[in-house]
Amino acid sequence: HQRLLLVSFALAAASGILYAALFPSYQAEMKVMLRRGRMDPVVTPTPSPSPAFEHDEITEEELNSEVELLHDEDILRQVVIENGLGQKTWISSLTGQSPEERVEKAVRRLARKLDIQPVRKSRLITVSYSSPDARRSAAVLSSLARSYLAKHASSIRPSGEENFFEQQVN
């Protein structure tokens, strides 16, 4: 029994080491810092002291809203398309999946692989993603950051603002 236990342990340890050596996993991480917005200083012809910065606290609801925005399906779909995560594989060709189905599966897989956590007692959100390719890990988080910032900017922009500025330019 001892020999069987020793051989089993050796096989399990060797397979773990072999898997780690052959299939490395690269983790990319980014942090998102939330703040209320900018404070526009008053412009006067005379020099004035710089305004005191107010420390408006971010509530837990606002932090959780931003975490959910990072999980938004539209944002994840854009990340999948930009990085080619929904490409045709031999499994998808055997099952006869359409490109839309492959993208939907890739969006669900990306949502599972992304780890998005608010940092306790701070204004930070930590986002991490692991994949076997270091470039892909970094590219996924980079496109997630771009898509998130675009979605965030469009969600806080007052409606009709863009039309107003286009009219003024014309």
N, CA, C and O atoms as a DFTB+ gen file, in Angstrom:
680 C
 N C O
     1  1       0.809      -1.203       0.000
     2  2       0.000       0.000       0.000
     3  2       0.850       1.263       0.000
     4  3       0.509       2.271      -0.620
     5  1       1.953       1.177       0.707
     6  2       2.824       2.342       0.754
     7  2       3.389       2.657      -0.616
     8  3       3.473       3.819      -1.015
     9  1       3.773       1.621      -1.328
    10  2       4.322       1.825      -2.656
    11  2       3.262       2.410      -3.602
    12  3       3.572       3.299      -4.395
    13  1       2.050       1.932      -3.528
    14  2       0.956       2.449      -4.349
    15  2       0.683       3.913      -4.014
    16  3       0.479       4.730      -4.912
    17  1       0.678       4.241      -2.739
    18  2       0.465       5.626      -2.305
    19  2       1.606       6.523      -2.782
    20  3       1.367       7.641      -3.236
    21  1       2.838       6.041      -2.681
    22  2       3.997       6.815      -3.118
    23  2       3.983       7.035      -4.634
    24  3       4.277       8.137      -5.096
    25  1       3.648       6.013      -5.406
    26  2       3.574       6.128      -6.861
    27  2       2.444       7.085      -7.256
    28  3       2.611       7.899      -8.164
    29  1       1.310       6.990      -6.588
    30  2       0.177       7.880      -6.878
    31  2       0.544       9.334      -6.588
    32  3       0.231      10.230      -7.373
    33  1       1.193       9.556      -5.481
    34  2       1.620      10.917      -5.134
    35  2       2.632      11.447      -6.141
    36  3       2.551      12.605      -6.553
    37  1       3.580      10.610      -6.538
    38  2       4.600      11.026      -7.504
    39  2       3.966      11.349      -8.852
    40  3       4.344      12.334      -9.487
    41  1       3.013      10.542      -9.300
    42  2       2.329      10.806     -10.565
    43  2       1.528      12.111     -10.492
    44  3       1.543      12.897     -11.440
    45  1       0.839      12.345      -9.394
    46  2       0.055      13.578      -9.244
    47  2       0.970      14.799      -9.220
    48  3       0.660      15.810      -9.850
    49  1       2.078      14.724      -8.511
    50  2       3.015      15.844      -8.449
    51  2       3.665      16.082      -9.812
    52  3       3.814      17.228     -10.235
    53  1       4.046      15.021     -10.491
    54  2       4.675      15.158     -11.810
    55  2       3.699      15.736     -12.826
    56  3       4.078      16.572     -13.646
    57  1       2.453      15.299     -12.777
    58  2       1.470      15.848     -13.725
    59  2       1.192      17.323     -13.421
    60  3       0.992      18.108     -14.348
    61  1       1.178      17.704     -12.180
    62  2       0.999      19.117     -11.828
    63  2       2.146      19.978     -12.302
    64  3       1.928      21.068     -12.830
    65  1       3.353      19.510     -12.125
    66  2       4.542      20.245     -12.578
    67  2       4.576      20.311     -14.102
    68  3       4.898      21.353     -14.672
    69  1       4.247      19.209     -14.757
    70  2       4.228      19.170     -16.218
    71  2       3.167      20.122     -16.779
    72  3       3.425      20.827     -17.755
    73  1       1.993      20.148     -16.177
    74  2       0.931      21.054     -16.625
    75  2       1.361      22.515     -16.455
    76  3       1.150      23.334     -17.350
    77  1       1.957      22.837     -15.321
    78  2       2.413      24.206     -15.081
    79  2       3.518      24.611     -16.054
    80  3       3.598      25.774     -16.450
    81  1       4.359      23.671     -16.435
    82  2       5.446      23.987     -17.357
    83  2       4.953      24.121     -18.792
    84  3       5.418      24.993     -19.525
    85  1       4.024      23.275     -19.199
    86  2       3.548      23.297     -20.583
    87  2       2.452      24.320     -20.843
    88  3       2.353      24.849     -21.951
    89  1       1.642      24.603     -19.858
    90  2       0.513      25.520     -20.031
    91  2       0.587      26.659     -19.016
    92  3      -0.197      26.698     -18.068
    93  1       1.521      27.581     -19.211
    94  2       1.621      28.686     -18.251
    95  2       0.415      29.613     -18.370
    96  3      -0.210      29.702     -19.428
    97  1       0.104      30.282     -17.310
    98  2      -1.011      31.221     -17.291
    99  2      -0.461      32.596     -16.934
   100  3       0.254      32.762     -15.946
   101  1      -0.809      33.573     -17.761
   102  2      -0.365      34.936     -17.538
   103  2      -1.542      35.761     -17.065
   104  3      -2.611      35.737     -17.676
   105  1      -1.353      36.473     -16.005
   106  2      -2.428      37.283     -15.443
   107  2      -2.094      38.757     -15.614
   108  3      -1.029      39.225     -15.211
   109  1      -3.032      39.475     -16.221
   110  2      -2.912      40.925     -16.344
   111  2      -3.879      41.541     -15.349
   112  3      -4.947      40.992     -15.080
   113  1      -3.495      42.683     -14.809
   114  2      -4.327      43.327     -13.798
   115  2      -4.351      44.827     -14.049
   116  3      -3.345      45.423     -14.434
   117  1      -5.504      45.421     -13.828
   118  2      -5.617      46.869     -13.906
   119  2      -6.471      47.335     -12.743
   120  3      -7.264      46.575     -12.186
   121  1      -6.296      48.580     -12.393
   122  2      -7.083      49.178     -11.324
   123  2      -7.794      50.394     -11.887
   124  3      -7.226      51.170     -12.656
   125  1      -9.045      50.542     -11.490
   126  2      -9.866      51.675     -11.896
   127  2     -10.116      52.507     -10.660
   128  3     -10.607      52.002      -9.650
   129  1      -9.776      53.794     -10.738
   130  2     -10.006      54.680      -9.607
   131  2     -11.196      55.567      -9.926
   132  3     -11.258      56.186     -10.988
   133  1     -12.132      55.623      -9.004
   134  2     -13.337      56.423      -9.187
   135  2     -13.193      57.759      -8.477
   136  3     -12.623      57.855      -7.390
   137  1     -13.722      58.775      -9.118
   138  2     -13.798      60.075      -8.468
   139  2     -15.028      60.770      -8.993
   140  3     -15.560      60.412     -10.044
   141  1     -15.472      61.750      -8.267
   142  2     -16.721      62.431      -8.597
   143  2     -16.643      63.226      -9.885
   144  3     -17.577      63.170     -10.685
   145  1     -15.621      63.929     -10.105
   146  2     -15.502      64.790     -11.273
   147  2     -14.508      65.884     -10.972
   148  3     -13.960      65.966      -9.873
   149  1     -14.288      66.709     -11.949
   150  2     -13.302      67.745     -11.718
   151  2     -13.958      68.965     -11.102
   152  3     -15.163      69.185     -11.227
   153  1     -13.141      69.737     -10.442
   154  2     -13.604      70.971      -9.845
   155  2     -12.995      72.104     -10.653
   156  3     -11.774      72.257     -10.692
   157  1     -13.832      72.892     -11.293
   158  2     -13.338      73.984     -12.117
   159  2     -13.019      75.185     -11.236
   160  3     -13.898      75.687     -10.535
   161  1     -11.774      75.650     -11.263
   162  2     -11.430      76.821     -10.462
   163  2     -12.010      78.090     -11.100
   164  3     -12.222      78.163     -12.310
   165  1     -12.250      79.057     -10.264
   166  2     -12.763      80.331     -10.731
   167  2     -11.603      81.116     -11.333
   168  3     -10.545      81.249     -10.717
   169  1     -11.811      81.635     -12.544
   170  2     -10.762      82.391     -13.226
   171  2     -11.017      83.875     -12.977
   172  3     -12.085      84.391     -13.306
   173  1     -10.038      84.552     -12.398
   174  2     -10.147      85.983     -12.120
   175  2      -8.904      86.678     -12.655
   176  3      -7.876      86.031     -12.859
   177  1      -8.981      88.000     -12.888
   178  2      -7.803      88.697     -13.395
   179  2      -6.688      88.830     -12.355
   180  3      -5.531      89.060     -12.706
   181  1      -7.034      88.688     -11.104
   182  2      -6.019      88.782     -10.056
   183  2      -5.667      87.395      -9.567
   184  3      -6.510      86.497      -9.585
   185  1      -4.428      87.206      -9.128
   186  2      -4.061      85.886      -8.609
   187  2      -4.876      85.555      -7.365
   188  3      -5.086      86.400      -6.496
   189  1      -5.320      84.336      -7.301
   190  2      -6.092      83.894      -6.137
   191  2      -5.527      82.569      -5.658
   192  3      -4.947      81.814      -6.438
   193  1      -5.697      82.292      -4.391
   194  2      -5.187      81.012      -3.876
   195  2      -5.953      79.856      -4.512
   196  3      -7.123      79.987      -4.871
   197  1      -5.279      78.743      -4.641
   198  2      -5.938      77.579      -5.237
   199  2      -7.054      77.099      -4.320
   200  3      -6.919      77.130      -3.096
   201  1      -8.147      76.658      -4.912
   202  2      -9.281      76.226      -4.103
   203  2      -8.954      74.962      -3.319
   204  3      -8.150      74.130      -3.738
   205  1      -9.593      74.852      -2.189
   206  2      -9.405      73.656      -1.370
   207  2     -10.127      72.493      -2.049
   208  3     -11.250      72.632      -2.532
   209  1      -9.468      71.375      -2.072
   210  2     -10.083      70.210      -2.697
   211  2     -11.048      69.555      -1.725
   212  3     -10.733      69.322      -0.559
   213  1     -12.228      69.268      -2.243
   214  2     -13.228      68.602      -1.416
   215  2     -13.056      67.097      -1.592
   216  3     -12.768      66.606      -2.684
   217  1     -13.234      66.406      -0.526
   218  2     -13.114      64.954      -0.564
   219  2     -14.511      64.357      -0.536
   220  3     -14.995      63.931       0.512
   221  1     -15.145      64.329      -1.683
   222  2     -16.455      63.698      -1.783
   223  2     -16.258      62.194      -1.795
   224  3     -15.532      61.654      -2.629
   225  1     -16.898      61.542      -0.882
   226  2     -16.748      60.097      -0.781
   227  2     -17.595      59.405      -1.837
   228  3     -18.691      59.856      -2.169
   229  1     -17.079      58.321      -2.349
   230  2     -17.807      57.464      -3.277
   231  2     -18.596      56.474      -2.429
   232  3     -18.029      55.793      -1.574
   233  1     -19.896      56.396      -2.664
   234  2     -20.719      55.484      -1.887
   235  2     -20.555      54.055      -2.400
   236  3     -20.063      53.827      -3.505
   237  1     -20.970      53.118      -1.587
   238  2     -20.888      51.709      -1.961
   239  2     -21.764      51.424      -3.183
   240  3     -21.417      50.593      -4.023
   241  1     -22.899      52.119      -3.275
   242  2     -23.796      51.929      -4.419
   243  2     -23.126      52.382      -5.717
   244  3     -23.251      51.719      -6.746
   245  1     -22.414      53.511      -5.668
   246  2     -21.716      54.001      -6.861
   247  2     -20.590      53.053      -7.260
   248  3     -20.379      52.796      -8.445
   249  1     -19.873      52.538      -6.275
   250  2     -18.793      51.602      -6.541
   251  2     -19.345      50.322      -7.179
   252  3     -18.785      49.813      -8.150
   253  1     -20.443      49.811      -6.628
   254  2     -21.053      48.603      -7.181
   255  2     -21.632      48.854      -8.570
   256  3     -21.630      47.956      -9.412
   257  1     -22.125      50.063      -8.816
   258  2     -22.629      50.395     -10.149
   259  2     -21.514      50.358     -11.179
   260  3     -21.718      49.887     -12.297
   261  1     -20.348      50.846     -10.817
   262  2     -19.211      50.818     -11.741
   263  2     -18.721      49.387     -11.965
   264  3     -18.300      49.043     -13.069
   265  1     -18.774      48.559     -10.932
   266  2     -18.400      47.150     -11.086
   267  2     -19.355      46.479     -12.073
   268  3     -18.923      45.724     -12.944
   269  1     -20.651      46.755     -11.934
   270  2     -21.632      46.180     -12.853
   271  2     -21.455      46.720     -14.264
   272  3     -21.679      45.994     -15.232
   273  1     -21.063      47.970     -14.395
   274  2     -20.807      48.540     -15.718
   275  2     -19.637      47.820     -16.387
   276  3     -19.639      47.639     -17.605
   277  1     -18.643      47.411     -15.608
   278  2     -17.529      46.644     -16.163
   279  2     -17.971      45.248     -16.614
   280  3     -17.328      44.643     -17.472
   281  1     -19.065      44.736     -16.038
   282  2     -19.617      43.435     -16.432
   283  2     -20.641      43.569     -17.551
   284  3     -21.236      42.569     -17.954
   285  1     -20.861      44.773     -18.063
   286  2     -21.898      45.020     -19.062
   287  2     -21.662      44.165     -20.310
   288  3     -20.537      44.054     -20.797
   289  1     -22.729      43.572     -20.813
   290  2     -22.619      42.672     -21.959
   291  2     -22.154      43.390     -23.223
   292  3     -21.408      42.815     -24.015
   293  1     -22.578      44.630     -23.425
   294  2     -22.143      45.379     -24.609
   295  2     -20.632      45.627     -24.580
   296  3     -19.951      45.510     -25.599
   297  1     -20.130      45.966     -23.406
   298  2     -18.691      46.198     -23.266
   299  2     -17.925      44.907     -23.517
   300  3     -16.930      44.902     -24.242
   301  1     -18.389      43.809     -22.919
   302  2     -17.696      42.531     -23.087
   303  2     -17.764      42.058     -24.540
   304  3     -16.798      41.491     -25.050
   305  1     -18.895      42.286     -25.210
   306  2     -19.017      41.902     -26.620
   307  2     -17.989      42.666     -27.466
   308  3     -17.352      42.093     -28.350
   309  1     -17.842      43.934     -27.190
   310  2     -16.868      44.737     -27.931
   311  2     -15.444      44.230     -27.682
   312  3     -14.630      44.188     -28.604
   313  1     -15.147      43.851     -26.451
   314  2     -13.817      43.304     -26.117
   315  2     -13.587      41.987     -26.865
   316  3     -12.502      41.750     -27.396
   317  1     -14.608      41.138     -26.903
   318  2     -14.494      39.853     -27.600
   319  2     -14.221      40.074     -29.079
   320  3     -13.362      39.410     -29.660
   321  1     -14.944      41.000     -29.689
   322  2     -14.776      41.258     -31.122
   323  2     -13.406      41.871     -31.411
   324  3     -12.739      41.469     -32.364
   325  1     -12.982      42.840     -30.596
   326  2     -11.687      43.493     -30.814
   327  2     -10.513      42.525     -30.690
   328  3      -9.520      42.654     -31.406
   329  1     -10.625      41.559     -29.785
   330  2      -9.507      40.647     -29.521
   331  2      -9.648      39.296     -30.208
   332  3      -8.787      38.432     -30.041
   333  1     -10.703      39.098     -30.969
   334  2     -10.884      37.838     -31.690
   335  2     -11.092      36.649     -30.789
   336  3     -10.655      35.545     -31.114
   337  1     -11.753      36.847     -29.659
   338  2     -11.965      35.740     -28.728
   339  2     -13.062      34.793     -29.200
   340  3     -13.161      33.676     -28.692
   341  1     -13.882      35.206     -30.152
   342  2     -14.959      34.360     -30.662
   343  2     -14.618      33.731     -31.991
   344  3     -15.515      33.473     -32.794
   345  1     -13.341      33.475     -32.248
   346  2     -12.924      32.902     -33.523
   347  2     -13.376      31.454     -33.654
   348  3     -13.674      30.774     -32.672
   349  1     -13.415      31.018     -34.891
   350  2     -13.847      29.656     -35.194
   351  2     -12.788      28.663     -34.710
   352  3     -11.599      28.837     -34.977
   353  1     -13.218      27.642     -34.010
   354  2     -12.336      26.569     -33.551
   355  2     -12.829      25.257     -34.136
   356  3     -13.891      25.213     -34.756
   357  1     -12.079      24.208     -33.946
   358  2     -12.497      22.917     -34.493
   359  2     -13.752      22.410     -33.790
   360  3     -14.560      21.708     -34.398
   361  1     -13.922      22.759     -32.518
   362  2     -15.129      22.342     -31.792
   363  2     -16.349      23.075     -32.340
   364  3     -17.399      22.467     -32.546
   365  1     -16.212      24.384     -32.578
   366  2     -17.348      25.144     -33.097
   367  2     -17.693      24.725     -34.521
   368  3     -18.858      24.779     -34.914
   369  1     -16.699      24.309     -35.297
   370  2     -16.999      23.842     -36.650
   371  2     -17.692      22.479     -36.628
   372  3     -18.525      22.192     -37.488
   373  1     -17.348      21.633     -35.641
   374  2     -18.031      20.341     -35.510
   375  2     -19.487      20.520     -35.084
   376  3     -20.370      19.808     -35.565
   377  1     -19.733      21.461     -34.192
   378  2     -21.101      21.688     -33.704
   379  2     -21.899      22.593     -34.627
   380  3     -23.109      22.732     -34.449
   381  1     -21.252      23.212     -35.612
   382  2     -21.959      24.055     -36.572
   383  2     -22.458      25.366     -35.983
   384  3     -23.548      25.827     -36.321
   385  1     -21.667      25.963     -35.105
   386  2     -22.076      27.223     -34.486
   387  2     -21.942      28.375     -35.473
   388  3     -21.000      28.438     -36.263
   389  1     -22.914      29.283     -35.404
   390  2     -22.848      30.490     -36.221
   391  2     -21.888      31.477     -35.564
   392  3     -21.559      31.317     -34.389
   393  1     -21.426      32.503     -36.303
   394  2     -20.536      33.501     -35.688
   395  2     -21.173      34.201     -34.481
   396  3     -20.477      34.520     -33.518
   397  1     -22.475      34.438     -34.523
   398  2     -23.154      35.090     -33.394
   399  2     -23.129      34.200     -32.150
   400  3     -22.932      34.676     -31.032
   401  1     -23.332      32.897     -32.369
   402  2     -23.291      31.971     -31.235
   403  2     -21.888      31.895     -30.638
   404  3     -21.727      31.831     -29.419
   405  1     -20.876      31.903     -31.505
   406  2     -19.498      31.866     -31.009
   407  2     -19.174      33.111     -30.198
   408  3     -18.507      33.028     -29.167
   409  1     -19.645      34.267     -30.661
   410  2     -19.401      35.513     -29.933
   411  2     -20.121      35.478     -28.590
   412  3     -19.554      35.886     -27.576
   413  1     -21.369      34.993     -28.570
   414  2     -22.118      34.912     -27.307
   415  2     -21.430      33.984     -26.309
   416  3     -21.342      34.298     -25.122
   417  1     -20.944      32.842     -26.792
   418  2     -20.215      31.924     -25.901
   419  2     -18.939      32.571     -25.389
   420  3     -18.583      32.416     -24.221
   421  1     -18.246      33.301     -26.269
   422  2     -17.007      33.969     -25.861
   423  2     -17.289      35.066     -24.849
   424  3     -16.483      35.288     -23.946
   425  1     -18.425      35.764     -24.981
   426  2     -18.798      36.800     -24.010
   427  2     -19.045      36.166     -22.648
   428  3     -18.587      36.685     -21.630
   429  1     -19.763      35.051     -22.621
   430  2     -20.012      34.368     -21.335
   431  2     -18.715      33.848     -20.723
   432  3     -18.519      33.928     -19.510
   433  1     -17.827      33.312     -21.573
   434  2     -16.541      32.794     -21.074
   435  2     -15.676      33.934     -20.534
   436  3     -15.020      33.787     -19.503
   437  1     -15.676      35.078     -21.240
   438  2     -14.916      36.236     -20.770
   439  2     -15.471      36.741     -19.439
   440  3     -14.707      37.102     -18.543
   441  1     -16.793      36.768     -19.311
   442  2     -17.406      37.221     -18.060
   443  2     -17.003      36.322     -16.894
   444  3     -16.823      36.802     -15.775
   445  1     -16.861      35.027     -17.147
   446  2     -16.434      34.107     -16.081
   447  2     -14.961      34.283     -15.736
   448  3     -14.575      34.161     -14.574
   449  1     -14.129      34.573     -16.753
   450  2     -12.693      34.653     -16.521
   451  2     -12.241      35.993     -15.945
   452  3     -11.162      36.087     -15.359
   453  1     -13.061      37.025     -16.109
   454  2     -12.706      38.324     -15.539
   455  2     -12.977      38.312     -14.049
   456  3     -14.033      37.867     -13.601
   457  1     -12.032      38.796     -13.298
   458  2     -12.206      38.935     -11.848
   459  2     -12.261      40.436     -11.552
   460  3     -11.246      41.129     -11.616
   461  1     -13.463      40.925     -11.227
   462  2     -13.669      42.349     -10.976
   463  2     -14.118      42.501      -9.528
   464  3     -15.196      42.046      -9.147
   465  1     -13.275      43.147      -8.730
   466  2     -13.551      43.283      -7.305
   467  2     -13.289      44.710      -6.837
   468  3     -12.243      45.279      -7.149
   469  1     -14.229      45.296      -6.089
   470  2     -13.921      46.596      -5.472
   471  2     -12.975      46.387      -4.298
   472  3     -13.102      45.418      -3.549
   473  1     -12.037      47.296      -4.149
   474  2     -11.092      47.218      -3.039
   475  2     -11.763      47.858      -1.830
   476  3     -12.274      48.974      -1.912
   477  1     -11.758      47.156      -0.726
   478  2     -12.448      47.635       0.483
   479  2     -11.878      48.957       0.968
   480  3     -10.668      49.180       0.978
   481  1     -12.794      49.822       1.367
   482  2     -12.471      51.118       1.963
   483  2     -11.569      51.957       1.056
   484  3     -10.638      52.612       1.524
   485  1     -11.858      51.927      -0.238
   486  2     -11.096      52.742      -1.186
   487  2     -12.001      53.089      -2.365
   488  3     -13.169      52.704      -2.409
   489  1     -11.441      53.814      -3.303
   490  2     -12.157      54.192      -4.518
   491  2     -11.682      53.356      -5.701
   492  3     -11.886      53.745      -6.851
   493  1     -11.066      52.239      -5.439
   494  2     -10.464      51.421      -6.487
   495  2     -11.274      50.179      -6.795
   496  3     -11.921      49.595      -5.926
   497  1     -11.219      49.797      -8.057
   498  2     -11.768      48.525      -8.513
   499  2     -10.617      47.789      -9.180
   500  3      -9.946      48.345     -10.050
   501  1     -10.382      46.550      -8.783
   502  2      -9.327      45.737      -9.367
   503  2      -9.936      44.796     -10.392
   504  3     -10.917      44.106     -10.115
   505  1      -9.344      44.775     -11.578
   506  2      -9.807      43.897     -12.656
   507  2      -8.617      43.048     -13.078
   508  3      -7.545      43.576     -13.372
   509  1      -8.805      41.727     -13.109
   510  2      -7.728      40.853     -13.558
   511  2      -8.273      39.827     -14.536
   512  3      -9.442      39.445     -14.485
   513  1      -7.394      39.392     -15.426
   514  2      -7.746      38.424     -16.463
   515  2      -6.543      37.533     -16.698
   516  3      -5.415      38.015     -16.804
   517  1      -6.783      36.230     -16.779
   518  2      -5.706      35.266     -17.006
   519  2      -5.935      34.536     -18.318
   520  3      -7.064      34.191     -18.666
   521  1      -4.854      34.310     -19.033
   522  2      -4.905      33.497     -20.243
   523  2      -3.519      32.905     -20.469
   524  3      -2.546      33.336     -19.850
   525  1      -3.431      31.914     -21.360
   526  2      -2.121      31.311     -21.636
   527  2      -1.174      32.228     -22.408
   528  3       0.025      31.954     -22.473
   529  1      -1.687      33.307     -22.992
   530  2      -0.879      34.222     -23.780
   531  2      -0.773      35.564     -23.056
   532  3      -1.790      36.180     -22.735
   533  1       0.444      36.012     -22.802
   534  2       0.640      37.265     -22.065
   535  2       0.115      38.461     -22.843
   536  3      -0.486      39.365     -22.262
   537  1       0.339      38.474     -24.157
   538  2      -0.142      39.599     -24.972
   539  2      -1.657      39.668     -24.975
   540  3      -2.238      40.751     -24.902
   541  1      -2.289      38.515     -25.059
   542  2      -3.758      38.488     -25.068
   543  2      -4.311      38.997     -23.740
   544  3      -5.294      39.738     -23.726
   545  1      -3.697      38.613     -22.631
   546  2      -4.162      39.094     -21.322
   547  2      -4.101      40.610     -21.258
   548  3      -5.047      41.258     -20.809
   549  1      -2.996      41.172     -21.704
   550  2      -2.850      42.626     -21.684
   551  2      -3.796      43.292     -22.675
   552  3      -4.374      44.334     -22.367
   553  1      -3.963      42.709     -23.859
   554  2      -4.838      43.305     -24.876
   555  2      -6.299      43.287     -24.435
   556  3      -7.040      44.234     -24.700
   557  1      -6.712      42.223     -23.770
   558  2      -8.101      42.135     -23.299
   559  2      -8.377      43.232     -22.282
   560  3      -9.403      43.908     -22.362
   561  1      -7.474      43.417     -21.329
   562  2      -7.699      44.464     -20.326
   563  2      -7.584      45.854     -20.931
   564  3      -8.283      46.772     -20.502
   565  1      -6.727      46.020     -21.903
   566  2      -6.601      47.315     -22.557
   567  2      -7.887      47.678     -23.301
   568  3      -8.374      48.803     -23.183
   569  1      -8.431      46.745     -24.054
   570  2      -9.677      47.041     -24.770
   571  2     -10.850      47.141     -23.804
   572  3     -11.795      47.884     -24.069
   573  1     -10.815      46.410     -22.686
   574  2     -11.858      46.563     -21.676
   575  2     -11.821      47.967     -21.087
   576  3     -12.869      48.574     -20.864
   577  1     -10.631      48.484     -20.835
   578  2     -10.506      49.834     -20.283
   579  2     -11.036      50.873     -21.270
   580  3     -11.756      51.789     -20.872
   581  1     -10.690      50.741     -22.551
   582  2     -11.192      51.686     -23.562
   583  2     -12.713      51.636     -23.672
   584  3     -13.374      52.673     -23.706
   585  1     -13.257      50.434     -23.727
   586  2     -14.714      50.282     -23.862
   587  2     -15.432      50.795     -22.625
   588  3     -16.482      51.430     -22.725
   589  1     -14.864      50.519     -21.459
   590  2     -15.467      50.984     -20.210
   591  2     -15.470      52.504     -20.141
   592  3     -16.479      53.108     -19.777
   593  1     -14.353      53.123     -20.486
   594  2     -14.284      54.587     -20.436
   595  2     -15.257      55.224     -21.422
   596  3     -15.875      56.242     -21.110
   597  1     -15.398      54.639     -22.604
   598  2     -16.350      55.177     -23.582
   599  2     -17.780      55.039     -23.073
   600  3     -18.575      55.971     -23.196
   601  1     -18.109      53.891     -22.506
   602  2     -19.464      53.665     -21.976
   603  2     -19.722      54.567     -20.778
   604  3     -20.813      55.121     -20.643
   605  1     -18.735      54.716     -19.914
   606  2     -18.875      55.564     -18.734
   607  2     -19.073      57.020     -19.144
   608  3     -19.923      57.714     -18.586
   609  1     -18.294      57.481     -20.114
   610  2     -18.422      58.865     -20.574
   611  2     -19.788      59.113     -21.205
   612  3     -20.378      60.176     -21.012
   613  1     -20.290      58.140     -21.954
   614  2     -21.603      58.333     -22.575
   615  2     -22.733      58.263     -21.549
   616  3     -23.790      58.862     -21.750
   617  1     -22.517      57.539     -20.454
   618  2     -23.579      57.432     -19.447
   619  2     -23.670      58.670     -18.565
   620  3     -24.733      58.944     -18.009
   621  1     -22.580      59.428     -18.420
   622  2     -22.648      60.622     -17.568
   623  2     -22.843      61.895     -18.366
   624  3     -23.074      62.953     -17.780
   625  1     -22.756      61.824     -19.694
   626  2     -22.915      63.002     -20.540
   627  2     -24.399      63.363     -20.606
   628  3     -25.226      62.483     -20.847
   629  1     -24.758      64.627     -20.400
   630  2     -26.159      65.021     -20.528
   631  2     -26.651      64.804     -21.955
   632  3     -25.913      65.012     -22.918
   633  1     -27.906      64.384     -22.078
   634  2     -28.442      64.115     -23.410
   635  2     -28.554      65.413     -24.201
   636  3     -28.871      66.468     -23.652
   637  1     -28.292      65.315     -25.482
   638  2     -28.384      66.478     -26.354
   639  2     -27.144      67.339     -26.375
   640  3     -27.085      68.294     -27.150
   641  1     -26.155      67.046     -25.561
   642  2     -24.942      67.854     -25.497
   643  2     -24.178      67.814     -26.819
   644  3     -23.708      68.843     -27.303
   645  1     -24.060      66.632     -27.393
   646  2     -23.324      66.495     -28.640
   647  2     -24.026      67.248     -29.767
   648  3     -23.370      67.908     -30.573
   649  1     -25.341      67.155     -29.828
   650  2     -26.087      67.881     -30.858
   651  2     -25.912      69.386     -30.711
   652  3     -25.772      70.101     -31.704
   653  1     -25.921      69.861     -29.486
   654  2     -25.749      71.285     -29.244
   655  2     -24.409      71.775     -29.771
   656  3     -24.340      72.811     -30.433
   657  1     -23.337      71.029     -29.479
   658  2     -22.013      71.448     -29.916
   659  2     -21.869      71.328     -31.442
   660  3     -21.185      72.142     -32.064
   661  1     -22.502      70.329     -32.037
   662  2     -22.475      70.227     -33.497
   663  2     -23.171      71.418     -34.143
   664  3     -22.712      71.934     -35.162
   665  1     -24.272      71.850     -33.554
   666  2     -24.993      73.028     -34.071
   667  2     -24.131      74.275     -33.929
   668  3     -24.106      75.117     -34.826
   669  1     -23.432      74.398     -32.818
   670  2     -22.590      75.570     -32.618
   671  2     -21.417      75.602     -33.603
   672  3     -21.022      76.669     -34.073
   673  1     -20.876      74.450     -33.905
   674  2     -19.773      74.371     -34.856
   675  2     -20.264      74.772     -36.248
   676  3     -19.584      75.510     -36.961
   677  1     -21.434      74.288     -36.627
   678  2     -21.977      74.622     -37.945
   679  2     -22.314      76.111     -38.014
   680  3     -22.784      76.591     -39.046
